[in-house]
Amino acid sequence: MALEELAFQQGHRTVCLETGTYLPAAIGLYRSSGYEPIPVYGEYVDNPYSVCFAKRLPVAA
């Protein structure tokens, strides 16, 4: 994924994503790409439709 490559190049080690429960295709894509559900965060905490995911990026050799 281009987003993961950019995040890695900028020194990030985790990518966090948010989507809505009404977007099952997005949830399926995130899960099939190795993202794991995490607690909702930030501005999404009070949104009952938010679902958040995270994926740890590999460490450079």
N, C-alpha and C positions, 0 to 999 in steps of 0.2 A: 504494500500500500504506500502511495506517495506520502501520505500524512505521517506514517511511521518512519519512513526514511528521512524526511525533513526533521522530525522530532529527534531522531537519533543523531543526525548531523549537528544539531544545535545543542547536544549534550543532555537531552532529556532521557530518562530511563523508564518512564511510565507514560502511557497515553490514556487519558480518561475521556469518555464520550457520554453524551446524554441523548436520549430519544424519548418518544412517548409510547405509552402502552398501546395506543391506537395505530402504531406503525410496526406491525409484526414482521414485515420484510426487513426493516432496519435491524430489529432485534435478532432476527435469524442471521443476517449478514455479520453482525458483530460477534455473535456466538460462534459462527462457523469460521471466523477469522481469529479465534483464540481469545476473545475478550470474555472476562468473567464479570458477573454482576457484582456491584459494590453498592454501599448505601448512597442514597442521593445526597448531593452536596450543594453548597453555595445557594444560589438563587433558586434552585430546584427543590429545596427541602420542603417547602409548603405546597408544592404542586403534586396532587395525587396521581397525575398521569405520567410523571417523569420516571424514567428508568435509567440508571447509570451503569457504565461498564468501564473496566480498566484492563490494560495489558502491559506487562513488563516487557521492555525491549531487551534484546540480547546485549551483553557487555562486549565491547570491542576487544579483540585478542591482542 
